[in-house]
Amino acid sequence: MATITALGIGSGLDANSIVDQLMALEQQPLIALQTKEAGYIAELSAIGQLSSAVSAFKSAVDALSSSDDFNVFTATSADTAKFTASASSSAAEGTFDVKVNSLATAQKQGSNSFADSDTTTVGSSGDKIKITIGSDTFSVDIGAKTLDQISAAINAASDNVGVTASVVQEDASNFYLTLTSDSTGTANTMTLAFEDSGGSPIADPLGMAQTKAAADAEILIDNTYTVTRSSNTISDAISGVTLTLLETSTSAVNLNINHNSGAVSGAIESFATAYNTLQSSLSSLSAGALSGDSSIRTIQNQIRSVFNTVPSGLTGSYTYLSEIGISFTKEGTLTTDSTEIDNAISANLSSLTELFSDDDQGYAFRLSAVLDNIIDSDGLIDAKEDGINAQIDDVQDAQVDLQFRLETIEARYRAQYGALDTLMTNLSTTSSFLDQQLSLLANLIPGNSDN
């Protein structure tokens, strides 16, 4: 009996369509799992947005959580061609006259002239140069080497104590080896010695001579205090101030150090803006992918708890944010009064600093601790992400199992309907045969023949 290789070919039964419809019903659980996975992925994306929103607010909070954030100073030089200045949180307001008497320089030494840098060799095999800066010394083989090779060897030495070698070409027939101390000041003066392969002193085969002496920087402060340092960057002459010397001056240059109240008020304004942005993000997420999620309410409650808890034990005159120009609107957002903030800074900076950054009760200090628990590793958001990822893994595993089962079911359906198709084809063939035989019998009956 012939085998039917395609469903419905022999019988005319639309078995493929029947199997497809049956499989569409069987696949409903798989579609439900795929929909659930898409929902989890959308929720995970929303959690990422939540983490970003909280992190942005924490950055604004952290800008007010340390007393150093309020001790912001600017140092201004009246002549930035002579020196520039910057101030740290340890500076104090004041005015100074600074005269740059001399700049710090690095020592340089240069060799005799050589006809070229890549052919003519120096000294005898095994000769060494010993270079010392301060109490540190290193040696480099220079015997029977060219200037280029000597320069490369000095620069590549692993124990180089702070010297840079170069080759200078004056013209086509005059080449020189130069050595420059990497640091300025007399403390970094360079001394050279030469020895043969046996370690005995020898005459200098390079003919090195000093071309520039090491010198210290010197400044005169308020026409009274002479400060000498080895570097042109001086950070220990005026408390909290770093001076960068650029040129000598014939007369004193005024240096003003002022408290940067604008930076402090700007940080407070940014704090309020960041809080409002966070609240907007939380509202948007709670109405969207995180609708009904307890994480939103937990974060809101923890942050509001800090604002609603009045700090205790502060020694300053400020206790409430409203006293410095920050208040809540009826919609739950923060509003600021820049004039009141500026007045609070001018009137009592130390109290305002304590209100935010006290390391127990300060608003910014407490908020930073709460936000850390939300966004740090193993915090609220991290635990939420882990939970969602676990659910995604479970759903994906379930889809793999179900897909395998669906393939088995489809194979069974196709086998069953293939057998039915074969049966119906065989029945159709038998029916045709019987019809044919009956027709022949009818023709044999007398009176039924047409002949």
VEXLUM-117394 format. One record per residue: x negated, y, z negated of N, C-alpha, C in turn. Coordinates in steps of 0.02 Angstrom, whole numbers, padded with zeros to 5 digits, always signed. Each point is the difference from the previous one (the first is absolute). Example, Ala and Ser with C-alpha at 12.3 -4.5 7.8 and 13.67 -1.06 7.14 Angstrom:
// residues 2
-00660-00284-00390+00045+00059+00000-00045+00060+00000/+00018+00053+00036-00042+00059-00003+00039+00055-00037/
END
This chain:
// residues 451
-00043-00060+00000+00043+00060+00000-00045+00062+00000/+00017+00047+00041-00040+00062+00006+00003+00039-00065/-00057+00031-00019-00003+00041-00061+00011+00073+00018/+00042+00034-00036+00015+00071+00012-00052+00041-00039/-00039+00039+00034-00055+00038-00032+00020+00070-00020/+00055+00025+00023+00023+00067-00018+00073-00004-00021/+00014+00034-00058+00068-00004-00026+00051+00028+00049/+00054-00039+00011+00056+00023+00041-00009-00011+00074/-00059-00026+00022-00010-00009+00072+00047-00054+00027/+00003-00056-00038+00040-00055+00025+00074+00007-00013/+00018+00025-00059+00071+00000-00020+00035+00066+00014/-00040+00053+00008+00030+00066+00007+00016+00032-00067/-00016-00034-00055+00010+00027-00067-00052+00055-00013/+00023+00059-00023-00047+00056-00014-00031-00011-00068/-00041-00052-00005-00029-00019-00065-00049+00052-00025/-00039+00032+00044-00048+00051-00021+00036+00057-00036/+00054+00023+00028+00038+00054-00031+00027-00022-00068/+00023-00063-00004+00027-00025-00064-00056-00001-00053/-00059-00026+00019-00057-00003-00047-00021+00070-00021/-00003+00046+00047-00019+00070-00016+00048+00030-00050/+00065-00013+00010+00050+00028-00047-00006-00032-00069/-00012-00065-00001-00009-00034-00064-00062+00026-00036/-00055+00011+00038-00062+00025-00030+00008+00072-00024/+00042+00039+00035+00012+00069-00023+00031-00001-00069/+00043-00048-00013+00030-00007-00066-00052-00024-00051/-00041-00049+00021-00050-00027-00045-00052+00053-00019/-00012+00049+00044-00052+00050-00011+00022+00058-00045/+00062+00002-00020+00024+00054-00042-00041+00007-00065/-00016-00055-00034-00042+00006-00061-00069+00030+00015/-00028-00019+00060-00065+00027+00018+00004+00076+00012/+00053+00021+00033+00010+00072+00013+00008+00037-00067/+00035-00032-00047+00009+00031-00066-00068+00008-00035/-00043-00050+00006-00067+00004-00030-00042+00055+00033/+00005+00006+00066-00037+00052+00036+00023+00070-00020/+00066+00006-00009+00028+00064-00023-00024+00017-00070/-00003-00051-00043-00024+00010-00068-00074+00021+00000/-00039-00032+00043-00071+00018+00005-00009+00073+00022/+00039+00020+00050-00003+00069+00024+00017+00049-00056/+00048-00019-00041+00018+00042-00057-00056+00006-00050/-00033-00056-00014-00056+00002-00047-00057+00043+00027/-00013-00006+00066-00054+00040+00030+00016+00074-00003/+00063+00018+00012+00020+00070-00006-00007+00024-00072/+00016-00043-00047-00006+00019-00071-00074+00008-00018/-00043-00043+00027-00072+00005-00013-00027+00066+00027/+00023+00019+00060-00021+00064+00029+00023+00058-00043/+00060-00004-00027+00026+00053-00043-00040+00004-00065/-00021-00057-00026-00042-00001-00060-00067+00035+00014/-00026-00009+00061-00061+00034+00019+00009+00076+00001/+00058+00022+00025+00016+00072+00000+00006+00025-00072/+00030-00041-00042+00007+00018-00071-00069+00009-00032/-00045-00047+00014-00067+00003-00029-00036+00064+00023/+00007+00017+00064-00032+00060+00027+00028+00063-00034/+00065+00001-00010+00032+00059-00032-00024+00008-00071/-00004-00055-00037-00023+00003-00070-00074+00020-00002/-00040-00027+00046-00072+00016+00001-00012+00074+00014/+00041+00028+00045-00007+00071+00016+00015+00043-00061/+00051-00019-00037+00016+00037-00061-00055-00008-00052/-00028-00060-00005-00054-00011-00049-00061+00043+00016/-00015+00009+00065-00057+00043+00018+00010+00071-00026/+00062+00025+00006+00015+00068-00025-00003+00002-00076/+00022-00055-00032-00002-00003-00073-00073-00003-00024/-00040-00041+00032-00070-00008-00020-00040+00065+00007/+00023+00044+00043-00035+00065+00009+00011+00045-00060/+00043-00022-00048+00013+00040-00060-00011-00040-00064/-00028-00060+00006-00003-00045-00058-00064+00007-00041/-00048+00040+00024-00062+00010-00037-00011+00074-00014/-00030+00016-00056-00013+00070-00016-00045+00033+00052/-00043-00041+00032-00044+00027+00053+00040+00027+00058/+00062-00026+00010+00041+00023+00056+00023+00072-00010/-00003+00025-00061+00022+00068-00015-00059+00048-00007/-00059-00029-00012-00060+00042-00005-00031+00005+00069/+00033+00036+00044-00022+00008+00069-00029+00069+00008/-00064+00002+00021-00034+00064+00006-00028+00009+00070/-00006+00062+00020-00033+00017+00063-00061+00042-00016/-00055-00015+00035-00061+00039-00007-00014+00034+00066/-00006+00065-00001-00006+00039+00061-00064+00041+00001/-00040-00011+00052-00061+00038+00010+00016+00062+00041/-00028+00057-00020+00011+00062+00037-00040+00001+00065/-00048-00045+00007-00039-00003+00062-00015-00074+00014/+00044-00032+00040-00007-00071+00013-00058-00017+00046/-00034+00051+00026-00061-00013+00039-00058-00016-00047/+00005+00024-00063-00054-00012-00049+00013-00064-00039/+00061-00009-00023+00018-00062-00035+00076-00007+00000/+00022-00063-00003+00071-00015-00010+00008-00032-00068/+00062-00004-00024+00011-00026-00067+00066-00038-00003/+00003-00049-00044+00062-00036-00014+00003-00012-00075/+00061-00010-00025+00009-00007-00073+00040-00063-00015/-00017-00033-00055+00036-00059-00023+00046+00019-00057/+00034-00051-00027+00047+00013-00055-00034+00022-00064/-00066-00009-00005-00036+00020-00061-00025+00072+00003/+00016+00035+00055-00021+00070+00006+00042+00045-00045/-00022+00062-00005+00038+00050-00039-00001+00065+00040/+00052+00039-00009+00004+00063+00037-00058+00046-00020/-00027+00035+00049-00055+00045-00015-00030+00029+00063/-00046+00047-00009-00034+00032+00056-00075-00001-00014/-00039-00016+00052-00073-00003-00007-00032+00034+00060/-00060+00026-00011-00042+00026+00054-00055-00051+00013/-00005-00022+00062-00049-00052+00017-00046+00025+00056/-00064-00002-00013-00050+00019+00050-00041-00062+00018/-00003-00015+00065-00038-00058+00023-00072+00022+00014/-00045-00018-00045-00070+00020+00008-00037-00044+00050/+00015-00065+00000-00034-00045+00047+00042-00062+00010/-00010-00032+00057+00034-00062+00017-00046-00059-00011/+00028-00056-00018-00038-00062-00007-00018-00025+00070/-00062-00024+00007-00022-00027+00064-00032-00068-00011/-00002-00040+00054-00031-00066-00002-00070+00005+00029/-00047-00037-00030-00069+00001+00025-00005-00036+00066/-00045+00026+00044-00015-00032+00064-00075-00006+00008/-00020-00054+00032-00071-00009+00018-00003-00022+00073/-00055+00022+00034-00009-00016+00070-00070-00025+00014/-00007-00042+00052-00064-00031+00017-00040+00043+00048/-00061-00023+00015-00038+00029+00055+00035-00015+00066/-00023+00032+00053+00028-00011+00066-00026-00066+00029/+00047-00036+00033-00017-00061+00037+00022+00008+00073/-00035-00035+00044+00012+00009+00071+00069-00027+00022/+00025-00048-00037+00066-00028+00016+00028-00032-00063/+00061-00025+00004+00030-00030-00059+00011-00075+00007/-00012-00027+00059+00016-00070+00011-00057-00043+00026/-00061+00030+00005-00057-00038+00025-00059+00004-00048/-00019+00061-00018-00057+00010-00044+00015-00027-00070/-00046-00040-00026+00010-00030-00066-00041+00038-00053/+00019-00012-00063-00030+00036-00056-00038-00049-00044/-00062+00018-00019-00038-00039-00049-00015-00070+00022/-00014-00041-00051-00018-00070+00011+00054-00046-00027/+00001-00060+00026+00050-00049-00022-00002-00008-00076/+00058+00002-00030+00004-00009-00073+00002+00065-00039/-00014+00056+00032+00003+00065-00035+00072+00014-00022/+00007+00032-00058+00066+00015-00027+00003+00073-00022/+00063+00026+00001+00013+00066-00029+00043-00012-00062/-00018+00032-00055+00039-00004-00062+00033+00068-00011/+00066+00000-00004+00038+00062-00007+00033+00000-00069/-00011+00054-00037+00025+00005-00068+00044+00062-00007/+00059-00009-00029+00043+00056-00019+00018-00010-00073/-00019+00047-00041+00010-00008-00072-00041-00059-00024/+00032-00048-00032-00035-00059-00024+00011-00061+00045/+00032+00011+00057+00016-00055+00045-00047-00001+00060/-00025-00060+00018-00048-00007+00054+00019-00060+00044/-00012+00007+00065+00006-00058+00045-00055+00005+00052/-00017-00059+00029-00055-00004+00049+00025-00025+00066/-00033+00023+00053+00017-00021+00068-00064-00011+00039/-00003-00056+00037-00058-00012+00043+00001+00049+00059/-00058+00032+00012-00004+00046+00056-00059-00017+00046/-00044-00045-00021-00060-00015+00039+00016-00031+00068/-00034+00027+00050+00007-00024+00069+00071+00007+00026/+00037+00050-00025+00068+00012+00023+00005+00070+00030/+00047+00009+00045+00012+00065+00031+00042+00043-00047/+00006+00065+00017+00041+00045-00041+00073-00024-00002/+00025-00023+00057+00069-00024+00002+00009-00060-00047/-00048-00045+00001+00004-00060-00043-00005+00018-00074/-00044+00048-00015-00008+00021-00070+00063+00034-00025/+00028+00043+00042+00062+00035-00019+00056-00050-00014/+00008-00049+00045+00053-00050-00007-00011-00042-00062/-00063-00018-00015-00015-00041-00058+00016+00036-00065/-00016+00064-00004+00014+00039-00061+00075+00005-00011/+00037+00016+00053+00073+00008-00007+00035-00065-00016/-00028-00056+00023+00032-00065-00010-00020-00034-00065/-00049+00027-00035-00025-00032-00060+00056-00007-00052/+00010-00060-00025+00055-00013-00048-00012+00036-00066/-00062+00014-00017-00016+00033-00063-00017+00074+00009/+00020+00028+00058-00011+00071+00013+00031+00040-00057/-00040+00045-00030+00023+00036-00060+00030+00068+00016/+00010+00015+00064+00032+00063+00018-00041+00044+00046/-00025-00031+00054-00041+00036+00049+00026-00017+00069/+00003+00050+00044+00020-00012+00069-00057+00019+00046/-00018-00047+00045-00054+00012+00047+00029+00017+00069/-00035+00044+00036+00020+00018+00067-00062+00011+00042/+00009-00003+00066-00055+00017+00046+00020+00064+00037/-00044+00050-00002+00013+00064+00033-00047+00006+00060/+00029+00016+00058-00040+00010+00061-00005+00075+00013/-00061+00025-00004-00010+00072+00013-00002+00013+00075/-00037-00042+00036-00003+00003+00073-00021-00068+00025/-00019-00006+00062-00014-00065+00030-00057-00038-00032/-00044+00035-00035-00060-00033-00028-00009+00012-00074/+00051+00025-00034-00007+00013-00072+00061-00028-00037/-00012-00055-00037+00053-00033-00038-00021-00002-00074/+00049+00007-00044-00014+00004-00072+00049-00045-00039/-00025-00031-00052+00043-00035-00048+00018+00048-00056/+00064+00006-00016+00021+00043-00056+00035-00042-00052/-00010+00018-00063+00033-00033-00057+00037+00054-00039/+00064-00013-00014+00041+00049-00036+00032-00035-00060/-00007+00032-00058+00033-00026-00060+00076+00006+00009/+00037-00052-00017+00073+00001+00009+00035+00046-00050/-00034+00018-00053+00030+00043-00052-00042+00063-00009/+00035+00054-00017-00034+00064-00010-00027+00004-00071/-00041+00052-00011-00024+00015-00067-00069-00027-00014/-00034+00032-00047-00068-00019-00017-00004-00070-00031/+00055-00022-00029+00001-00067-00029-00006-00054+00053/+00012+00019+00062-00003-00047+00055-00059+00013+00047/-00053+00027-00030-00062+00011+00038-00029-00067+00021/-00026-00003+00060-00026-00061+00029-00076+00001-00002/-00029-00057-00021-00073-00008+00002-00016-00062+00041/-00057+00004+00037-00020-00054+00044-00069-00027-00018/-00008-00065+00009-00065-00032-00010-00007-00054+00053/-00064-00017+00018-00012-00049+00052-00050-00051-00026/+00010-00063+00022-00045-00053-00021-00007-00051+00056/-00056-00037-00003-00011-00051+00052+00033-00065-00020/-00012-00053+00040+00033-00064-00011-00019-00031-00067/-00056+00021-00028-00021-00027-00064+00025+00042-00059/+00034+00054+00014+00026+00042-00053-00046+00056-00021/-00056+00008+00034-00047+00053-00017+00021+00066+00033/-00009+00056-00034+00018+00065+00030-00040+00014+00063/+00032+00031+00049-00033+00020+00061+00021+00071+00018/-00038+00030+00047+00018+00067+00023+00065-00004+00040/+00037+00055-00002+00065+00003+00035-00009-00005+00075/+00021-00055+00031-00009-00007+00073+00050+00041+00040/+00052+00026-00034+00052+00040+00034-00015+00075-00003/-00041+00020-00050-00014+00071-00009+00061+00038-00025/+00036-00029-00048+00062+00032-00025-00016+00063-00041/+00042+00051+00009-00007+00062-00038+00070+00029-00012/+00006+00034-00055+00066+00029-00017+00018+00056+00048/+00060-00004+00028+00024+00053+00044+00055+00043-00033/+00030-00028-00053+00050+00038-00037+00000-00025-00072/-00005+00045-00046-00004-00019-00071+00069-00012-00029/+00004-00045-00048+00062-00010-00037+00011+00059-00046/+00062+00022-00007+00015+00057-00043+00067-00010-00034/+00007+00028-00059+00063-00003-00036+00043+00061+00017/+00065-00009-00009+00046+00057+00006-00002+00040-00064/+00009+00066+00008+00002+00042-00060+00054+00053+00008/+00043+00005-00051+00052+00052+00000-00005+00039-00065/+00022+00062+00004+00002+00044-00059+00073+00016-00014/+00024-00019-00059+00070+00010-00018+00005+00060-00048/+00043+00047+00020+00013+00060-00041-00064+00037-00018/-00049-00003+00046-00064+00035-00009-00034-00018-00065/+00017-00061-00026-00026-00020-00065-00028-00071+00000/+00038-00046+00030-00016-00071-00006-00029-00026+00066/-00064-00022-00004-00033-00028+00059+00010-00076+00000/+00031-00025+00053+00015-00072+00005-00040-00029+00058/-00039-00052-00015-00041-00034+00051+00023-00072+00007/+00015-00020+00061+00022-00069+00012-00033-00026+00064/-00003-00066+00006-00033-00030+00058+00044-00001+00062/+00065+00012-00008+00047-00003+00056+00033+00067+00012/+00024+00010+00061+00038+00060+00016+00073-00005-00021/+00019-00058-00025+00067-00009-00029-00009-00003-00075/+00026+00050-00034-00011+00006-00072+00068-00005-00036/+00008-00052-00039+00064-00011-00034-00005+00004-00076/-00058+00016-00026-00008+00001-00073-00026+00067-00027/+00010+00052+00039-00021+00066-00024+00058+00037-00034/+00058+00000+00032+00060+00031-00027+00051-00056-00010/+00026-00006-00060+00044-00056-00016+00058-00008+00049/+00005-00060+00029+00056-00015+00045-00006+00029+00069/-00055+00032+00016-00009+00034+00065-00058-00031+00038/+00011-00012+00064-00053-00026+00044-00018+00054+00051/-00063+00019+00001-00025+00049+00047-00038-00034+00056/+00013+00019+00062-00038-00025+00057-00038+00059+00030/-00066-00001-00009-00042+00056+00022-00014-00006+00074/+00006+00058+00035-00010+00000+00073-00056+00047+00022/-00005+00058-00031-00053+00049+00018-00022+00036-00064/-00061+00025+00003-00023+00042-00055+00035+00068+00006/+00005+00035-00056+00034+00065+00000-00045+00052-00034/+00005+00060+00024-00040+00053-00029+00034+00033-00060/+00065-00013-00006+00037+00027-00057+00051-00051-00022/+00028+00011-00060+00047-00047-00029+00065-00002+00040/+00030-00059+00002+00065-00011+00033+00051-00017-00053/+00058+00032+00004+00052-00012-00049+00033-00069+00008/+00010-00035-00055+00034-00065-00002+00059+00005-00047/+00061-00011+00027+00061+00002-00041+00028-00069-00009/+00018-00017-00061+00031-00065-00016+00069+00015-00030/+00052-00022+00035+00068+00015-00021+00042-00063-00004/+00049+00000-00045+00046-00056-00004+00047+00003+00059/+00010-00057+00034+00042-00003+00060+00071-00019-00020/+00036+00049-00024+00069-00013-00023+00045-00020+00058/-00017+00023+00060+00040-00019+00058-00001-00075+00014/-00058-00031-00012-00005-00072+00010+00043-00038-00051/+00002+00026-00062+00041-00032-00051+00074+00007+00015/+00022+00061+00017+00071+00010+00016+00019-00040+00062/-00046-00006+00048+00014-00039+00060+00009-00074-00016/-00040-00026-00047+00006-00070-00021+00067-00012-00035/+00022+00049-00039+00065-00007-00035+00057+00002+00051/-00004+00044+00049+00051+00004+00052+00002-00066+00040/-00058-00027+00014-00004-00063+00037+00030-00057-00040/-00009+00002-00065+00028-00050-00045+00076-00001+00006/+00030+00059-00003+00074+00005+00005+00024-00022+00069/-00035+00021+00051+00019-00019+00069-00004-00075+00009/-00053-00031-00026-00009-00073+00007+00054-00037-00037/+00021+00026-00058+00054-00033-00037+00065+00003+00040/+00015+00057+00029+00061+00006+00039-00001-00045+00062/-00059-00006+00030-00008-00045+00058+00012-00072-00021/-00026-00019-00057+00011-00067-00025+00074-00014-00012/+00035+00047-00032+00071-00009-00013+00039-00008+00065/-00018+00039+00050+00033-00005+00065-00011-00069+00031/-00062-00025-00006-00016-00066+00027+00038-00055-00037/+00004+00006-00066+00036-00050-00039+00074-00001+00018/+00029+00058+00009+00070+00004+00019+00012-00031+00069/-00044+00015+00047+00006-00027+00067-00006-00076+00001/-00049-00026-00038-00010-00072-00002+00056-00036-00035/+00026+00030-00053+00055-00032-00037+00064-00002+00041/+00006+00044+00049+00059+00001+00044-00012-00042+00062/-00061-00026+00009-00016-00038+00059-00021-00071-00016/-00063-00017+00019-00023-00069-00006-00005-00024-00072/-00005+00045-00049-00005-00020-00070+00064+00015-00038/+00055+00000+00035+00065+00013-00032+00013-00053-00054/+00013+00023-00060+00014-00045-00055-00061-00029-00032/-00060+00017+00025-00062-00028-00029-00014+00033-00067/-00013-00040-00050-00012+00026-00067-00066+00038-00006/-00046-00011+00048-00065+00033-00003+00008+00076+00002/+00046+00024+00041+00011+00072+00006+00022+00028-00067/+00049-00031-00030+00026+00025-00064-00054-00003-00054/-00040-00054+00000-00053-00007-00050-00051+00057+00006/-00021+00015+00061-00048+00054+00011+00029+00067-00020/+00061+00013+00020+00032+00064-00018+00006+00007-00075/+00020-00053-00034+00009+00003-00072-00066+00011-00037/-00053-00034+00023-00064+00007-00033-00029+00070+00008/+00007+00028+00060-00025+00068+00011+00042+00051-00039/+00065-00007+00002+00044+00047-00037-00012-00004-00075/-00018-00059-00024-00013-00008-00071-00058+00044-00023/-00051+00006+00043-00057+00043-00017+00023+00073-00003/+00038+00022+00049+00022+00070+00001+00048+00014-00059/+00039-00050-00018+00049+00010-00054-00029-00006-00070/-00062-00024-00004-00033-00007-00065-00046+00059-00012/+00019+00042-00046-00040+00060-00016-00064-00021-00035/-00058+00024+00024-00063-00019-00032-00003+00024-00072/-00030-00040-00042-00007+00018-00071-00074+00005-00018/-00014+00040-00048-00068+00005-00025-00046+00046+00039/+00027+00037+00050-00042+00046+00037-00017+00060-00044/-00059+00026+00009-00022+00056-00041+00011+00068+00033/+00016-00001+00065+00009+00063+00036+00069+00029-00009/+00012+00054+00036+00064+00036-00007+00053-00025+00048/-00017-00044+00047+00049-00025+00049+00019-00071-00018/+00066-00013+00002+00026-00067-00014+00044-00025+00056/+00035+00045+00033+00046-00018+00054-00026+00026+00067/+00014-00038+00053-00019+00022+00066+00035+00065+00019/+00059+00009-00025+00038+00060+00016-00035+00063-00026/-00044-00008-00050-00035+00058-00028-00054+00025+00047/-00019-00040+00049-00053+00022+00046+00027+00008+00071/+00067-00001+00008+00029+00014+00065+00021-00061+00041/+00007-00059-00033+00023-00061+00034+00064-00024-00032/+00052-00011+00040+00063-00023-00028+00037-00045+00049/+00049-00037-00027+00040-00045+00042+00063+00035+00024/+00018-00015+00062+00064+00024+00026+00054-00051-00018/+00063+00017+00012+00054-00047-00015-00001-00061+00046/-00035+00007+00057-00007-00056+00046-00056-00048-00020/-00037+00019-00053-00054-00043-00024-00068+00012+00031/-00007+00055+00037-00065+00017+00029-00034+00053-00043/-00065+00008+00012-00038+00051-00037-00003+00065+00039/+00006+00055-00036-00008+00065+00030-00054+00038-00038/-00037+00042+00035-00055+00036-00032+00007+00075+00010/-00024+00037-00049-00003+00073+00003-00074+00019+00000/-00026+00019+00058-00072+00013+00007-00023+00056-00046/+00042+00050-00012-00020+00055-00044-00008-00024-00071/+00047-00041-00023-00004-00027-00068-00061-00046-00008/-00014-00039+00052-00058-00044-00003-00064+00042-00005/-00007+00051+00041-00059+00043-00002-00007+00034-00068/+00056+00022-00028-00001+00032-00066-00022-00049-00054/+00024-00062+00005-00019-00051-00049-00074-00016+00003/-00027-00002+00062-00071-00012+00008-00041+00057-00030/+00021+00061+00013-00037+00058-00025+00006+00007-00075/+00059-00016-00026+00013+00011-00072-00034-00053-00043/+00002-00063+00021-00027-00052-00043-00017-00062+00042/-00056+00002+00033-00020-00055+00044-00011-00064-00041/-00029+00005-00059-00014-00061-00039+00065-00035-00020/+00052+00038-00017+00064-00031-00018+00033-00033+00061/-00004+00034+00057+00028-00029+00061-00038-00064+00019/-00066+00001-00009-00041-00059+00014+00021-00058-00044/+00010+00015-00064+00020-00052-00048+00069-00028+00017/+00045+00043+00022+00068-00021+00016+00000-00054+00054/-00046+00004+00047-00003-00049+00053-00049-00057-00015/-00059+00016-00027-00054-00049+00001-00020-00028-00068/+00035+00019-00054-00016-00031-00064+00000-00076+00008/-00053-00032-00026-00009-00071+00015+00045-00047-00041/+00055+00027-00025+00050-00042-00032+00071+00024+00018/+00010+00066-00003+00067+00027+00008+00009+00043+00063/-00053+00016+00034+00005+00042+00060+00047-00030+00052/+00040+00043+00032+00047-00025+00050-00035-00037+00056/-00053+00028+00027-00035-00033+00055-00035-00063-00023/-00027+00001-00061-00033-00059-00027+00049-00057-00007/+00060+00013-00028+00050-00053-00009+00029-00023+00066/+00012+00047+00046+00026-00019+00065-00050-00044+00038/-00064+00016-00005-00051-00039+00035+00000-00072-00025/+00008-00008-00066+00001-00068-00029+00060-00039+00026/+00058+00033+00003+00061-00033+00025-00008-00019+00073/-00026+00045+00040-00009-00013+00071-00051-00055+00013/-00051-00004-00042-00049-00054+00006+00035-00067-00008/+00044-00006-00049+00036-00063-00012+00046-00018+00058/+00018+00050+00040+00044-00013+00057-00038-00023+00061/-00057+00033+00015-00034-00013+00063-00065-00038-00007/-00025-00011-00060-00062-00037-00007+00010-00074+00017/-00055-00035+00009+00003-00072+00011+00036-00033-00058/+00046-00045+00017+00043-00034-00049+00051+00047-00032/+00008+00059+00028+00051+00046-00025+00069-00017+00029/+00047+00045-00011+00069-00012+00020+00006-00012+00076/-00031+00044+00039+00006-00005+00072-00037-00062+00026/-00058-00014-00028-00038-00058+00021+00039-00064-00014/+00032-00004-00058+00041-00059-00017+00059-00006+00047/+00030+00057+00018+00057-00001+00046-00023-00026+00068/-00056+00023+00025-00026-00022+00064-00015-00075-00001/-00029-00024-00055-00015-00071-00006+00064-00041+00004/+00052+00024-00034+00064-00036+00000+00030-00004+00070/-00002+00056+00036+00029+00002+00068-00041-00045+00047/-00066+00003-00005-00042-00042+00042+00012-00075-00013/+00013-00017-00063+00015-00069-00017+00066-00021+00032/+00050+00046+00000+00064-00016+00031-00007-00008+00076/-00043+00042+00030-00012-00005+00072-00032-00068+00016/-00048-00020-00041-00033-00065+00011+00051-00057-00005/+00044+00004-00049+00051-00053-00009+00046-00003+00060/+00023+00058+00023+00046+00002+00058-00034-00026+00062/-00064+00018+00010-00036-00024+00059-00010-00075-00003/-00014-00027-00060-00006-00073-00007+00066-00034+00016/+00054+00029-00024+00067-00028+00012+00016+00001+00075/-00022+00053+00035+00012+00004+00072-00038-00055+00037/-00061-00014-00021-00039-00052+00032+00034-00068-00009/+00022-00013-00061+00034-00064-00013+00065-00005+00040/+00038+00054+00001+00064-00001+00036-00010-00006+00075/-00051+00033+00026-00014-00004+00072-00016-00072+00020/-00038-00034-00042-00017-00071+00014+00064-00042-00001/+00044+00014-00048+00062-00039-00005+00045+00014+00060/+00001+00063+00023+00041+00018+00058-00025-00035+00063/-00065-00005+00006-00027-00035+00059+00021-00074-00001/+00001-00029-00060+00022-00070-00006+00074-00007+00017/+00041+00048-00024+00071-00002+00013+00014+00008+00075/-00035+00046+00032+00011+00011+00071-00019-00062+00040/-00055-00032-00020-00020-00062+00035+00054-00053-00008/+00029-00004-00059+00053-00049-00012+00062+00015+00043/+00019+00065+00001+00058+00019+00041-00012-00018+00074/-00060+00015+00024-00013-00012+00070-00001-00075+00015/-00024-00040-00048+00001-00072+00009+00072-00026+00002/+00042+00027-00046+00070-00022-00004+00038+00019+00064/-00009+00061+00021+00037+00022+00059-00029-00029+00064/-00064-00018-00003-00029-00036+00056+00031-00069+00008/+00010-00033-00058+00032-00065+00002+00072+00006+00023/+00035+00052-00025+00069+00010+00022+00003+00014+00075/-00046+00039+00024-00002+00015+00071-00010-00063+00041/-00046-00043-00024-00012-00063+00035+00062-00044-00001/+00032-00003-00059+00060-00041-00006+00055+00024+00046/+00011+00066+00001+00052+00028+00043-00016-00012+00073/-00064+00004+00018-00019-00014+00070+00014-00073+00018/-00018-00045-00046+00013-00072+00012+00075-00013+00005/+00039+00031-00044+00072-00009+00003+00029+00026+00066/-00027+00055+00022+00023+00029+00063-00016-00047+00058/-00059-00030-00003-00020-00047+00053+00045-00061+00000/+00014-00026-00061+00044-00059-00006+00070+00015+00025/+00023+00060-00018+00067+00020+00022+00004+00003+00077/-00051+00026+00030-00001+00004+00073-00001-00069+00031/-00039-00045-00031-00005-00068+00026+00068-00035-00005/+00034+00009-00058+00065-00032-00009+00051+00028+00049/-00003+00066+00009+00046+00030+00049-00011-00030+00069/-00061-00010+00016-00017-00027+00066+00025-00072+00007/-00010-00040-00053+00021-00070+00002+00076-00005+00003/+00034+00042-00038+00074-00001+00001+00026+00019+00069/-00035+00046+00030+00021+00021+00068-00007-00057+00049/-00054-00039-00007-00011-00058+00044+00054-00053-00011/+00016-00013-00064+00052-00049-00017+00067+00021+00029/+00013+00064-00004+00065+00024+00026+00006-00012+00074/-00056+00003+00034+00002-00009+00073+00010-00074+00018/-00015-00045-00047+00009-00072+00013+00072-00023-00010/+00038+00039-00034+00071-00018-00012+00039+00010+00063/+00040-00053+00020+00039+00007+00063+00046+00060-00003/+00003+00033+00054+00043+00058+00005-00035+00064-00018/-00060-00007-00035-00036+00063-00018-00056+00016+00048/-00010-00048+00050-00054+00013+00048+00023+00046+00054/-00042+00045+00019+00017+00047+00055-00007-00034+00067/-00036-00058+00001-00010-00034+00064+00057-00048+00013/
END
